[in-house]
Structures are given as structure tokens and as C-alpha cells.
Amino acid sequence: MENVVIGIEGYVGTGKTSVCRALLNRIPNSILLHGGNIYRAITYGILKTGLINVKEDNTKLSSLNMKNIMDKLQLSLKIENRESVVYIHGKKIDEEDLQSPETSIATSKISNYANNEKLYEFGKHIIEKFKAKYNIILSSRDIVNMYPKVNYHFLLVADLDERVRRKYHQYEGEISIEDLKKHIQKRDELQKESGYYKVYPITKVVDVTDCKTVEDEANKIIQYINLSEIPNIK
């Protein structure tokens, strides 16, 4: 039986990473690929090394080839504890740096203009490589466009105020609720301009506004997966 790829996309604050980790415990012989973290790591590297001034005009941003920058940063992907982690110049990049408001906004802006074609080819190669051995839970953007053979594609949505509440708890008061709401609205706008959040025939939109726990979200997703395709699922 061939391994499957379960793609998870979602609006900011819908709990993509947490629900993917919950699914990791439910899907046998699985790994979690944080596709979005590759893009975030490239952006983080750009910000830290000054390769590109992200605040410059959009014409210059549109000339960015993300795969070339990835190569310059010597970015590599490894699997540790069943999850992908990113290294730049041999140094592991912390999740906190990847998820910071600065990196998040810059990532959304860059993705709106950069040429992602070669990066998508790289992503497709990585997925095929690991799929040969594992079931894959893929957390990323633009999944169907990048990997049309995805077996399942879920788009998580939730009310804005609920998403703000969740993110505010995550940032532990580092940013005011008002500023956080503006930050999320800005990211939503940039993501949509980038062509993300598309609904394809294969896509199942899952509203998680009323979910009280991560397990509630995981259960909503599991009910749409054909269990017969994944033996011994819990």
C-alpha cells in the first residue's frame, strides 16, 4: 500500500502546527514536514545576512529566486524526532526565530513577489523522497500547486477574533491585542495577494473556531481521511 501525503494549510492562528503534531501521533509511520519553515528560514537568513533589503521596492523583490538564496544560505532539511528542522550554514534555526512577527511579515511580503518555481521543484523532490518510506503530514502554503498528487488537502479557517486570541496566548503578551490583530490582518492580506488559501476540488475547508482543544481539530480532520488507506491508524 502506497504511503499518503496529508496537506494542511490554514489561516494565521488556526493551529496548523499543533494539529499537525496531533495527527503525527494518530498516523502510523508518519513524519511531519514543515514546508512553511523552509520559506521562513530563507526569509530569516535574508534578514540576518542582509542579502536583500526587504523594505526595498517591490520590483527588486520580484527578481528574487528563492532557490538561489536557499543555496547561498547553504540551507538544509533534516528529520529529527519525526519532524523536519532547518539548518543554515550548519546551524539549526530555532522555531522561535522562524515564528517571530518580523519573520512572519517579511515572509508574507516576499512570497507575494518572489519567483518560487525552483523552490517548489525542490519541495516536490523532498516530498517524493520521504514519501517512499513514510506517510507525510505536510504543513505548508500553496500545497496543491506545489504537489498536485497530494492525497488529502485541508484548509483550516476560524473567526478573526478567535485567531487573535490564540496568537496572543502564543506570544505571551509580547505584543498588544490591537497590534496583533493588525499584524494578522496584514498577513492575511499578503497571503491572499500571493495566491494562497485557494480552495481546490480536493480541498476540505475545516472551520476550527469552536474547537476547544487540538484533539478536537485533529478529530475534525481525521473524519475525512479514508482510514482503509492507512493501516493500523489510531
C-alpha positions in Angstrom: 0.0 0.0 0.0 1.5 3.3 -1.1 2.1 6.0 1.6 0.0 9.1 1.6 0.5 12.8 1.8 -1.9 14.8 4.0 -1.6 18.5 3.3 -2.6 21.1 6.0 -3.0 24.7 5.2 -4.7 27.4 7.3 -5.1 31.0 8.2 -2.9 32.6 10.8 -3.8 31.4 14.2 -5.8 28.3 13.2 -3.4 26.0 14.9 -1.7 24.4 11.9 1.5 23.3 13.6 -0.3 22.0 16.7 -2.9 20.0 14.8 -0.2 18.5 12.5 1.7 17.3 15.6 -1.5 15.8 16.9 -2.0 14.0 13.6 1.6 12.8 13.8 0.5 10.8 16.9 -2.5 9.4 15.0 -1.0 8.4 11.7 1.3 5.4 11.8 4.8 5.5 10.2 4.5 9.2 9.6 6.7 12.3 9.6 5.9 16.0 9.7 7.3 18.2 7.0 7.2 21.9 7.9 7.2 23.2 4.4 6.4 26.8 5.5 9.5 26.8 7.7 11.8 26.4 4.7 10.4 29.6 3.3 10.6 31.2 6.8 14.2 30.1 7.2 15.1 31.7 3.8 13.5 34.9 4.9 15.2 34.7 8.3 18.5 34.3 6.5 17.8 37.2 4.3 17.0 39.4 7.3 20.1 38.3 9.3 22.6 38.4 6.5 21.3 41.5 4.7 21.3 39.7 1.3 18.2 41.7 0.3 16.6 44.7 1.9 13.0 43.5 2.4 11.8 47.1 2.7 13.0 48.0 -0.8 10.6 48.4 -3.7 8.6 45.5 -4.9 10.3 45.5 -8.3 13.5 44.3 -6.7 11.7 41.7 -4.6 10.1 40.3 -7.8 13.5 39.4 -9.0 14.2 37.1 -6.1 14.8 33.4 -6.9 14.2 31.7 -3.5 16.0 28.5 -4.5 19.2 30.5 -5.3 19.0 32.3 -2.0 18.5 28.9 -0.3 21.7 27.6 -1.9 23.6 30.7 -0.8 22.5 30.2 2.7 23.5 26.5 2.5 20.0 25.7 3.8 19.4 22.0 4.5 16.5 20.0 5.9 16.8 17.2 8.4 14.3 14.9 10.2 14.6 15.0 14.0 12.1 13.3 16.3 9.9 12.7 13.2 9.7 16.4 12.3 11.7 18.4 9.8 14.2 21.0 11.1 16.1 23.6 9.1 19.8 24.4 9.2 21.6 27.5 7.7 25.3 27.2 7.3 25.3 24.2 9.5 23.4 25.9 12.4 19.9 24.8 13.4 17.3 27.7 13.3 15.1 27.9 16.3 11.3 27.7 15.9 11.0 31.0 17.9 13.1 32.8 15.3 11.1 31.3 12.4 7.8 32.3 14.0 8.6 35.8 15.1 6.4 38.6 14.0 9.3 40.2 12.0 10.0 37.0 10.1 6.3 36.3 9.6 5.5 39.7 8.0 8.7 39.6 5.8 7.8 36.0 4.7 4.3 37.0 3.6 5.7 40.1 1.7 8.5 38.2 0.0 6.2 35.3 -1.0 3.9 37.9 -2.7 6.7 38.8 -5.2 9.4 36.2 -5.3 9.9 33.5 -8.0 9.0 30.3 -6.2 9.2 27.9 -9.2 12.6 26.3 -8.4 11.8 26.2 -4.7 8.6 24.3 -5.5 10.6 21.8 -7.5 12.8 21.3 -4.5 9.8 20.9 -2.3 8.3 18.3 -4.6 11.6 16.4 -4.7 11.7 16.3 -0.8 8.1 15.1 -0.6 8.7 12.3 -3.1 11.9 11.3 -1.3 10.3 10.9 2.1 7.0 9.5 0.8 8.9 6.4 -0.4 9.4 5.5 3.2 6.8 7.4 5.3 3.3 8.8 5.4 3.7 12.5 5.3 1.9 15.2 7.1 2.7 18.4 5.2 2.2 21.8 6.7 2.8 24.4 4.0 1.3 27.0 1.7 0.1 26.5 -1.9 0.3 22.8 -1.4 -1.9 21.7 -4.3 0.1 23.9 -6.7 3.4 22.6 -5.4 2.4 19.0 -5.1 -0.7 18.1 -7.2 -0.5 14.5 -6.2 -1.4 15.3 -2.5 -3.9 12.7 -1.2 -5.7 15.0 1.2 -5.8 18.8 1.4 -7.3 20.6 4.3 -7.7 24.4 4.7 -8.3 25.4 8.4 -10.3 28.6 8.9 -11.6 30.4 12.1 -13.1 33.7 13.1 -10.5 36.6 13.2 -11.1 37.3 16.9 -10.5 33.7 17.8 -7.3 33.6 15.8 -6.1 36.8 17.6 -6.9 35.2 20.9 -4.9 32.1 20.1 -1.9 34.0 18.8 -1.9 36.4 21.8 -1.6 33.4 24.1 1.3 32.1 22.0 3.2 35.4 22.1 2.6 35.7 25.9 2.0 39.4 25.9 4.9 40.4 23.7 2.5 42.3 21.5 -0.8 44.1 22.3 -4.0 42.6 21.1 -4.7 45.6 18.9 -1.3 45.4 17.2 -1.6 41.6 16.9 -5.0 42.0 15.2 -3.5 44.4 12.7 -0.5 42.1 12.2 -2.8 39.1 11.4 -5.0 41.1 9.1 -1.9 42.3 7.3 -0.6 38.8 6.9 -4.0 37.6 5.7 -3.9 40.3 3.1 -0.4 39.5 1.9 -1.1 35.7 1.8 -4.2 36.2 -0.3 -2.3 38.5 -2.7 0.3 35.7 -3.0 -2.5 33.4 -4.2 -2.7 31.3 -1.1 -5.8 30.0 0.7 -7.2 28.7 -2.6 -9.9 26.1 -2.5 -9.4 23.2 -5.0 -11.8 20.3 -5.8 -9.7 18.2 -3.4 -9.8 20.8 -0.6 -11.8 20.3 2.5 -12.4 23.5 4.4 -12.5 22.9 8.1 -13.8 25.6 10.5 -12.0 25.2 13.8 -13.4 28.3 15.5 -15.4 26.3 18.1 -12.6 23.7 18.7 -11.6 23.8 22.4 -8.5 21.6 22.0 -6.0 20.5 19.4 -7.5 17.0 19.6 -10.9 18.5 18.6 -9.2 19.9 15.5 -7.5 16.6 14.8 -10.8 14.7 15.1 -12.4 17.0 12.6 -9.7 16.3 10.1 -9.5 12.5 10.7 -13.1 12.0 9.9 -12.4 13.0 6.2 -9.5 10.6 5.8 -10.1 7.2 4.3 -8.9 5.0 7.1 -8.6 2.0 4.9 -5.7 3.7 3.1 -3.7 3.9 6.3 -3.4 0.6 8.1 -3.5 0.5 11.9 -4.5 4.1 12.3 -5.3 5.0 15.9 
